[in-house]
Amino acid sequence: MLSVLVQTLCYAQEATEEEEKPPMARVSLMAYAFKPQTEFKVATEDQVKALVDKLGEFDSNGESVADRYRGAAIIQTPKKDTLPPPSLQMPLTKEQQEKGLSPDSIPIGFNGVGGGQDILANRSIPLKKNGEEDTYVQIPSLEPDTDNLLLLIPRGEAPTYWSEKPRVIHYNFSTEKYVGKNFVFKNLTRTKATVELHDQKVTIDAGKTHTFEGLPTGKRVLYRVSTNNGKSVINFTRVILYEERLLIQMMMPQHKEIKKGPPYRLTRFVINHPTIPKPKEVEEEAAISGT
């Protein structure tokens, strides 16, 4: 009888802890835009002074820092808003404010996907640039237990592309379109793309998404992407697909600032297999039955 009582109390404690956990979702941010080339110019006296203030008057060998950088070509700091912010800050909770803690941040991948982060689901969350008050990106209300990507497209004009709030495109990968697949191709251009993967060959219309099924995993398979009825090859290689991972390939328009080279570019995004969240009533029935 005592053991049954103890077991019942344990189940009650576990249920209470489970109820106290807020629903969460996973999100990654990716900024897609032209990346200017790194510029080198001869250091000005103001830049030399700033380096001395940062590094000290002498280096570890006792040599003058000012003499080392005076007249030397150094990397120029990009103009403000030329590049996207490396991360955005989340709003502070009351508990964080009371403790005087710094806000959490979400990294932004530049022409690649940043690290994913778990955030509260079922609520819209404003993200801000460091030190600014206005909302820069608004995360939409995300479904619990889902994998999401926010694609950020700049609205500003060159060279300060990121001076204005970017356009945000939301993808929820925890839907039937993506779940259980190993490879998904998203054609985000205005032209048709021909994709050959292993023994499958498909033409994907502009702006459409195609999911591949029945592909072998754990070995290299042929992968070819082309446009203009297969004449203009964008990529020709071999890729490895894994049973437990989903590879999402996005074909995007090349930046208008790049005059030469291919008109399109590919971006990869790999995540663990997403799952479709169970309906709430199913979860409740499972909890009652003990499964």
Secondary structure as the mmCIF struct_conf table of DSSP 4:
data_model
#
loop_
_struct_conf.conf_type_id
_struct_conf.id
_struct_conf.beg_label_comp_id
_struct_conf.beg_label_asym_id
_struct_conf.beg_label_seq_id
_struct_conf.end_label_comp_id
_struct_conf.end_label_asym_id
_struct_conf.end_label_seq_id
HELX_RH_AL_P HELX_RH_AL_P1 LEU A 2 GLU A 20
BEND BEND1 LYS A 21 LYS A 21
HELX_LH_PP_P HELX_LH_PP_P1 PRO A 22 PRO A 23
STRN STRN1 MET A 24 ALA A 31
HELX_LH_PP_P HELX_LH_PP_P2 PRO A 36 THR A 38
STRN STRN2 PHE A 40 VAL A 42
HELX_LH_PP_P HELX_LH_PP_P3 ALA A 43 THR A 44
HELX_RH_AL_P HELX_RH_AL_P2 GLU A 45 LEU A 55
BEND BEND2 GLU A 57 GLU A 57
STRN STRN3 PHE A 58 PHE A 58
TURN_TY1_P TURN_TY1_P1 SER A 60 ASN A 61
BEND BEND3 GLY A 62 GLY A 62
STRN STRN4 SER A 64 SER A 64
HELX_RH_AL_P HELX_RH_AL_P3 VAL A 65 TYR A 69
TURN_TY1_P TURN_TY1_P2 ARG A 70 GLY A 71
STRN STRN5 ALA A 73 ILE A 75
HELX_LH_PP_P HELX_LH_PP_P4 GLN A 76 LYS A 79
TURN_TY1_P TURN_TY1_P3 LYS A 80 ASP A 81
BEND BEND4 THR A 82 LEU A 83
BEND BEND5 PRO A 86 PRO A 86
STRN STRN6 SER A 87 GLN A 89
HELX_LH_PP_P HELX_LH_PP_P5 MET A 90 THR A 93
HELX_RH_AL_P HELX_RH_AL_P4 LYS A 94 LYS A 99
TURN_TY1_P TURN_TY1_P4 GLY A 100 GLY A 100
HELX_LH_PP_P HELX_LH_PP_P6 LEU A 101 ASP A 104
STRN STRN7 SER A 105 PHE A 110
BEND BEND6 ASN A 111 GLY A 112
HELX_LH_PP_P HELX_LH_PP_P7 VAL A 113 GLY A 116
STRN STRN8 GLN A 117 LEU A 120
BEND BEND7 ALA A 121 ARG A 123
STRN STRN9 ILE A 125 LYS A 128
TURN_TY1_P TURN_TY1_P5 ASN A 130 GLY A 131
BEND BEND8 ASP A 134 ASP A 134
STRN STRN10 THR A 135 ILE A 139
HELX_LH_PP_P HELX_LH_PP_P8 PRO A 140 GLU A 143
TURN_TY1_P TURN_TY1_P6 PRO A 144 ASP A 145
STRN STRN11 ASP A 147 ILE A 153
BEND BEND9 GLY A 156 GLY A 156
HELX_LH_PP_P HELX_LH_PP_P9 GLU A 157 GLU A 157
TURN_TY1_P TURN_TY1_P7 ALA A 158 PRO A 159
TURN_TY1_P TURN_TY1_P8 TYR A 161 TRP A 162
BEND BEND10 SER A 163 GLU A 164
HELX_LH_PP_P HELX_LH_PP_P10 LYS A 165 PRO A 166
STRN STRN12 ARG A 167 ASN A 172
BEND BEND11 SER A 174 THR A 175
TURN_TY1_P TURN_TY1_P9 GLU A 176 GLY A 180
BEND BEND12 ASN A 182 ASN A 182
STRN STRN13 PHE A 183 ASN A 187
BEND BEND13 THR A 189 THR A 191
STRN STRN14 ALA A 193 LEU A 197
TURN_TY1_P TURN_TY1_P10 HIS A 198 ASP A 199
STRN STRN15 GLN A 200 ILE A 204
TURN_TY1_P TURN_TY1_P11 ALA A 206 GLY A 207
STRN STRN16 THR A 209 PHE A 212
BEND BEND14 GLY A 214 GLY A 214
BEND BEND15 GLY A 218 LYS A 219
STRN STRN17 ARG A 220 THR A 227
TURN_TY1_P TURN_TY1_P12 ASN A 228 LYS A 231
STRN STRN18 SER A 232 ILE A 240
TURN_TY1_P TURN_TY1_P13 GLU A 243 GLU A 244
STRN STRN19 ARG A 245 PRO A 253
HELX_LH_PP_P HELX_LH_PP_P11 GLN A 254 HIS A 255
TURN_TY1_P TURN_TY1_P14 LYS A 256 GLU A 257
BEND BEND16 LYS A 260 GLY A 261
BEND BEND17 PRO A 263 PRO A 263
STRN STRN20 TYR A 264 ASN A 272
HELX_LH_PP_P HELX_LH_PP_P12 HIS A 273 PRO A 274
HELX_LH_PP_P HELX_LH_PP_P13 ILE A 276 PRO A 279
HELX_RH_AL_P HELX_RH_AL_P5 LYS A 280 SER A 289
TURN_TY1_P TURN_TY1_P15 GLY A 290 GLY A 290
#
